[in-house]
């Protein structure tokens, strides 16, 4: 573990909470949106949106028939 992580709290967690709220708002309007379309709507990277969705439990995989 690096020395810097012991002293400063992560700023990414604060930013991710804001992104999670935005994802939640879009998810209430249309729950069929995936990480790619949400990333385009929120004007941010798909990997970031996907990571936040996984952390908040909003990421749904394709149904297996």
LUMLUMMAR-461619 format. One record per residue (C-alpha): residue in one letter; x, z, y. Coordinates in pm, whole numbers, padded with zeros to 5 digits, always signed. Example, Ala and Ser with C-alpha at 12.3 -4.5 7.8 and 13.67 -1.06 7.14 Angstrom:
// LUMLUMMAR-461619
A+01230+00780-00450 S+01367+00714-00106 
// end
This chain:
// LUMLUMMAR-461619
X+00000+00000+00000 X+00133-00090+00339 X+00200+00168+00607 X-00031-00004+00854 X-00335+00043+00632 X-00290+00419+00635 X-00320+00448+01013 X-00570+00191+01134 X-00924+00148+01002 X-01012-00204+00901 X-01183-00412+01169 X-01307-00656+00908 X-01566-00409+00778 X-01722-00380+01124 X-01738-00758+01161 X-01877-00795+00810 X-02165-00561+00895 X-02266-00792+01180 X-02245-01092+00950 X-02449-00907+00686 X-02725-00842+00941 X-02732-01209+01038 X-02744-01311+00671 X-03027-01063+00615 X-03229-01218+00899 X-03184-01568+00761 X-03255-01441+00410 X-03590-01296+00521 X-03694-01635+00663 X-03571-01840+00368 X-03434-01672+00057 X-03331-02001-00103 X-03031-02052+00127 X-02694-02034-00041 X-02356-01950+00103 X-02283-02308+00209 X-02599-02358+00413 X-02579-02008+00559 X-02220-02075+00663 X-02329-02390+00844 X-02615-02207+01015 X-02395-01915+01119 X-02099-02140+01216 X-01846-01957+01001 X-01656-02015+00681 X-01837-02037+00349 X-01588-01804+00179 X-01652-01532+00436 X-02029-01567+00398 X-01994-01561+00021 X-01777-01247+00031 X-02026-01064+00255 X-02316-01174+00035 X-02138-01038-00273 X-02068-00706-00103 X-02426-00666+00017 X-02579-00781-00312 X-02754-01086-00168 X-02562-01343-00370 X-02777-01494-00641 X-02643-01721-00907 X-02825-02026-01031 X-03089-01941-01289 X-03000-02019-01648 X-03285-02192-01826 
// end
